[in-house]
């Protein structure tokens, strides 16, 4: 029952989430039911900063769980990332490069199946794999297709229809929990597309209780497929309460792997926020930190 309730929390319904989010700064351009040959159609909410114009180019931040970013009055838990306020303030204060946000809606009950890195499954035991795929991935692992949707369909559309810098050094991907997991996977799978990943409260356990199989699978994958420390930045963090209380041991080992691969304080950050949990309000309070790390204002 616990798993059902938590998964239900991420399912969006048309009547609620079809509403346009209200923002205090910038504007939202919605692409309704963006179709894909790889995954189910979904809405895309593109946030443009105040003063957006086509005479200049903008960085792009692709963010998962797009319906949770801007307006708490229309989210399932009445919480939000406050992305419009935070991005706008940092841009106006010249702390980050001018950018747009591409808010990619999650796909309800298929959220886990799109966000869990399916190549991790190659190193888990068959019994564990069978159970996890059935109970969490709806018998449909599809994160590789989800990334193909972003890289081969969504990004070309964004670069064609908005004034962007299309190169990897100005393209970032970010999410929390399983959204953090898929962001790290995206950087590893497409290091020539994304220059940085922001992974808040990254869910190494990938389910709602501690286990060793999935973190170990992540470790094995990253040891072989970690992006180069040259030209890439990675931000990770976690709190100490709610689901985040399970993550410290795994994150410490991940930190070791990154250092062994040549990452340092200039391109890798792993932070702990005491007395914070696994929710949008806490992520909003520290969102400025990964943004200023990943794309600081340089000129």
N, C-alpha and C positions, 0 to 999 in steps of 0.2 A: 504493500500500500504506500509506503514512504516513497519508493521509486516512482510510482504512478503520479503521486501528488507533485513531486519535483519536476518530472517531465512535463506534466500538464501545465506547469507554470510558464514554460517556454513556448507553448502553442499559441499562435495568434489567431484571432477570429476576425473575419472580414468586417463586421459591423463596427468593431472598436478600432482596429488598427488601420482601417481604410481612411480614417480621419487624417487630415494633414496636420503634422505637428506645428504648434505655434512656437516661434523663436523670438528671442529678445534682440537678436542682432543677426545680420545677414539674411539670406533668403533660402528657401527650400525649393528645389526643382525636382518633382517626382517623375520617375520613369515607371509607369504602371505596368505590372506583369511583364517584366523584361523576360523575353523567351530565350530558351537555351536548348541546344541539342544534347547537353550533358546532364542537366538537372532540371527540376521543376521550375516553372516561372515564379517570379517574386517581384515585389516592389523594390525599387532602388531610390533612396532619398539622397539627393546631392545638395549639400550645403555650400553656398557661395558666400564669401565674406562681404561685408560692407565695402562698396566701392569697386566690386568686381567689374572688370572690363576686359575686352579682348585685345587691348593694346599691350598687355603684359602677360607673362606666363606665370603659372602657379604650380607649386608642389601638390601632390595628391596623397591623401591618407585614406586607404581603404579600411573600413571598420565593419566588423561582424556584428550580429544582433542589432541591425540598423534601426529597428523600431524602438530601441531602448535609449537612443542617444540624446533626444532633444526635448521631449515634452512629457513630464511625469503624469499629466492629467489623462493621458491615453495609453499608459503602459499598464501591464497586468498587476504590477506590485506598487504602482504610484511612485516609482523611483526612476531616475534618469542619470545619464553621464554629464549633463549640463555642457554638452560639447559645444554648442553655439556660443555660450557665454565665455567658456574657457579659451577656446581657439581665438575668438574675437579679441579678448583682452590681451592675449600673448602677441597677436599680430600687431595690435595698436601700440603696444609697449615695445615693439621691435625686439622681442625675445625669441620669436620663431619666424621662419620664412613664411611669406604669404602662401596660403594653401586652400584647397577645397577638400571637403570630406565626402567620400562616397559611402553612404550608409547602406550596407547590404542586408536586407531582411533575412532573418533565419527562417527555416522551413518547418516550423512547428515540430511535429513528432519526428521528423527526419533531421533535427538539429544535430544530434549526436552522430548520426551516420554520415553527415556531411563534414563535421568538424573533427572527428577522430581520425588521426593519420593511419590510413589502412595498411601501409607498409609495415607498421609496428606489428601487425598480426602475424607476420611471417616467422617471428621468433618466439611466440607464446606456445604453450602446450595445446594440443588439439582439443582436449576437453575444455580448457579455459576459453579458447577461441570460439568453439561452438556455442558455449553458454553466453559469452559476451556479445557475439554477433546477433544471437536470437533475442536477448533481453535488453540490449542497449542500442543496437544498430538496426533494429527492425529487419534483420536478415538482408540488409542492403548496404554494405560498406560502400561509400561513394565520395570520400574526401578527395580522391584523385580527380574525379569528374568535377567536383566543386571547384577545385583549383583551376582546372581547364576552363571552366565557365568564366572565372575571373580573368585569367590570363589571355585566353583566346577570343573571348566574346565581350566581356564587360569592359576591360581596359581599352581595347581598340575603340569601342564606342565612346567612352569618356574622352579619350585623347582626340577623337575626331570632332566631338560636339562641344567641348569646352577647351578653354585656353590653358593648356597644361604643358609642363616639361615632361616628356614621355620617358626619359631615361631613368635608369635604376637609381641614380643618386638623388633623385627627387621624387621617388615613389616608395611609399611606406605602407605597411599593413599592421593592423592592431586589433586586439580583442582581449577579452577576459575569460577566465575559466577555460572551457573548451574552445572558446574563441582565441585564447592565448595559445592553446595547443596547436590549432590550425595555422595561426600566424607564424609560429616557429617552423612548422612543417612547410609552409609556403616559401619562406626564405631559403630553407634547405633544398627544396625541390626546384625553385626558380631563382637562383642567385643572380642571374643576369636581368631579372625583371624588378626585384625589390632590393632596395639598398638598406632597409632597416625594418625591424619588427618590434612592436611593443606588446609584451605578453604580461598582462596583469593577472594576479592570482591564478597562474597557469596550473591547470588541473592534471598534474602528473599521474594521479591515481585513476583518472578517467572514469570513475564511478563513485558511488556514494559511501564507500568504505575503503579502508586501507587494503592494499594488496601489493605483492611484489612483482607480479607478472608484467603488468602494464608499464610501471616505471622502468623495469629492467629492459623491456622492449624499446622504450624511448632512449635509454642510455645506449643500447646496442646500435640503434639506428643513427643517433647523433655522432657516435664515434666514427662511423663510416661516411656519413653524409653531411657533416657540419660545414656550413659555408666558410669561405676563406675569411680570416680576420681583416684582410685587405679589402677595403671598399664596402664593408658591411658593419652595421651597428645593431646590437641586440640589447633590449631592456627587458628585465624580468623582475617580478616582485611577488610578495604575498603578505597577508596579514597573519594574525595569530588566533583569531576566533572564528566561529562557524566552520565551514568546510576548509578554510585556509589553515586551520590548526593541524591538518594532516600533512601539509606540504613541506615542512622545513627539512626533514631528513633527505627527501628526494632532491630538493633544490640545492642543498649543500653539495651533493654528489655531482649534480649538473654543473655547478660552479667550478668544481675541480676539473671536469672534462674541458670546459671552455678555456680555462687557464692553460691546461696542457696543450691545447690546440693553438695557442698563441694570442688569445684575446687578452686585453688589458683594460685598465680604467678608461681609456679613450674610446673604446668601441664595445665595451660590455659592462652593464650594470645589473646587479642583483641586490635588491633592497628588501628589508623587512620592516613592516609597519605594525608596531605593537598596538594591541587593543583595537584592531580594525578587522572587519570581516569580509564576507563574500557577497557583496551587493553593490549596486550602482552608486549609492550615496558615498560609500567609502572610496570607490574608484574615482568618482568625480573629484574628491578632495585632493587626490594626488595626480590627476591626469596631466597637470602642467609639468610634472617632473619628467616623464618619458618624452613628452613633446619637445621640451627644451634640450633634452639629451640627443634625440634623434635628428632634429632639424633646427639647430640654433641659427639665429640670424647672423649671417657672415658678412654682410655688406649693406 
